[in-house]
Amino acid sequence: MDLGCGYGEFINNISATEKFGMDLNPKTKGNLNSDVTLFAQDCSSRWPMEDNTLDMVFTSNFFEHLPDKATLQRTLLEVRRCLTPGGVLIAMGPNIRYLPGSYWDFWDHYLPITERSLSEGLQSLKFEVSLCKARFLPYTMARGIKMPPFLVGLYLRLPIFWPIFGKQFLVVARK
């Protein structure tokens, strides 16, 4: 499941037996590959799937768009319900600790989050946090420079640069 899948930049480019995306943007459906099932719904409402059906939920730059912590908590409870035992949540997002001003440059950023606050919330819901990085990817703006894929790959292979350029967190948790 790609939670807050946008235009399918992630979900369209992975291999999986089944692929799901969730987003309220009406333009999402037209951008997803035919092998992706879209749930065009509020992520904090009950998801249309059985308990223990997802092996992985991925989300990037999404939680900060939720209106409040109660909505995030309901969303995380749905993630937990739908993940299989041992299933994984991978969450990335802008870390407000390193972006105190520019974090708010987007009209639709509501919820200030750090890797610590997300980890605490996950642990309170009985997730086991297995990886918690305060600084992972650089913070790029929607109108920012597009990096060539080879530079992205090089950056990911050189974690020595993460504490210098990283302004987004990475949290991995298991059910």
C-alpha positions in Angstrom: 0.0 0.0 0.0 1.3 3.4 -0.9 -0.5 5.7 1.5 -0.9 9.2 0.0 0.3 7.9 -3.3 -0.1 11.1 -5.3 0.6 10.5 -9.0 2.0 7.1 -8.4 5.7 8.0 -8.5 6.5 5.2 -6.0 3.8 2.5 -6.5 4.0 2.6 -10.3 7.7 1.7 -10.1 7.7 -1.3 -7.7 7.1 -5.0 -8.2 4.6 -6.7 -6.0 1.9 -9.4 -6.2 -0.8 -6.8 -5.5 -0.4 -3.0 -5.4 -2.7 -0.5 -3.6 -2.6 3.2 -3.5 -4.7 5.6 -1.3 -5.2 9.3 -2.1 -8.1 11.8 -2.3 -6.6 13.7 -5.2 -9.1 13.3 -8.1 -6.1 13.3 -10.6 -4.5 10.3 -8.9 -6.5 7.6 -10.8 -5.4 8.9 -14.2 -1.7 8.6 -13.2 -1.7 5.1 -11.7 -0.7 2.0 -13.7 -3.5 -0.5 -14.4 -2.1 -3.0 -11.9 -2.6 -0.5 -9.0 -5.9 -0.6 -7.0 -6.8 2.9 -5.9 -8.7 3.6 -2.7 -9.9 7.2 -3.2 -10.8 7.8 0.5 -10.0 9.5 3.8 -7.0 7.5 5.1 -8.4 7.8 8.7 -11.6 6.0 7.8 -11.8 2.2 7.7 -9.9 0.8 4.8 -11.8 -1.6 2.4 -9.7 -4.6 3.2 -9.6 -7.4 5.6 -7.4 -7.5 8.7 -3.9 -8.8 8.3 -3.7 -8.5 4.5 -0.9 -6.1 3.7 2.8 -7.0 4.0 3.9 -3.4 3.7 2.6 0.1 3.9 4.8 2.9 2.5 4.3 6.6 2.9 6.4 9.6 1.9 5.7 13.2 2.6 2.1 12.6 3.6 1.6 12.6 7.4 2.3 16.4 7.6 -0.8 17.0 5.4 -3.1 15.4 8.0 -5.1 17.9 10.0 -4.2 16.7 13.5 -2.7 13.9 15.6 -6.1 12.3 16.2 -6.4 11.8 12.4 -2.8 10.4 12.3 -3.6 8.0 15.1 -6.7 6.7 13.4 -4.7 6.3 10.2 -1.9 4.4 12.0 -4.6 2.1 13.6 -5.8 1.2 10.1 -2.2 0.5 9.1 -1.8 -1.8 12.1 -5.2 -3.5 11.4 -4.4 -4.2 7.8 -0.7 -5.2 8.2 0.1 -8.9 8.5 1.9 -10.0 11.7 5.4 -8.8 11.2 4.3 -6.5 8.4 6.2 -3.3 7.9 5.4 0.4 7.8 8.0 2.6 6.1 7.4 6.3 6.7 9.4 9.3 5.4 8.7 12.9 5.8 10.0 16.4 6.5 11.5 16.6 9.9 10.3 19.9 11.5 13.4 19.9 13.8 15.6 20.7 10.8 13.0 22.8 8.8 11.4 25.1 11.3 10.6 27.8 8.9 10.5 26.2 5.4 8.3 23.4 6.8 5.4 25.9 6.8 6.0 27.2 3.3 3.3 24.9 2.0 -0.3 25.9 2.6 -1.3 22.2 3.2 1.3 21.3 5.9 -0.6 21.1 9.2 1.0 18.5 11.4 4.5 19.1 12.7 6.4 15.8 13.0 9.8 14.5 13.9 11.1 11.0 13.8 10.8 10.9 17.6 7.2 12.0 17.7 6.2 9.5 15.0 8.2 6.7 16.8 6.5 7.5 20.1 3.1 7.5 18.4 3.8 4.1 16.7 5.1 2.6 20.0 1.9 3.7 21.8 0.0 1.7 19.2 2.0 -1.4 19.8 4.3 -1.1 16.7 8.0 -2.1 17.1 10.2 0.6 15.7 13.2 -1.1 14.0 14.8 2.0 12.3 14.6 5.6 13.2 16.7 8.1 11.3 16.3 11.8 12.0 18.2 12.8 8.8 17.7 10.7 5.7 16.8 12.5 2.4 17.3 16.1 1.6 14.2 18.3 1.7 13.2 19.2 -1.8 10.5 21.6 -2.7 7.8 20.8 -5.2 9.3 23.4 -7.5 12.9 22.3 -6.7 15.6 21.0 -9.0 15.0 17.4 -10.1 18.0 15.2 -9.3 19.2 12.7 -11.9 18.6 9.1 -10.7 22.3 8.3 -10.6 22.9 11.1 -8.1 20.0 9.8 -5.9 21.5 6.3 -6.0 24.9 7.7 -5.1 23.5 9.7 -2.2 21.7 6.6 -0.8 24.9 4.6 -1.0 26.8 7.3 1.0 25.1 7.6 4.4 28.0 9.8 5.5 26.2 12.6 3.7 22.8 12.0 5.4 23.6 14.0 8.6 24.8 16.9 6.4 22.0 17.1 3.8 19.2 15.1 5.3 16.2 17.0 6.5 13.6 14.3 6.2 13.2 11.4 8.6 12.9 7.7 7.9 11.0 5.5 10.3 10.5 1.8 9.8 8.1 -0.1 12.2 6.7 -3.6 12.4 3.4 -4.8 13.6 
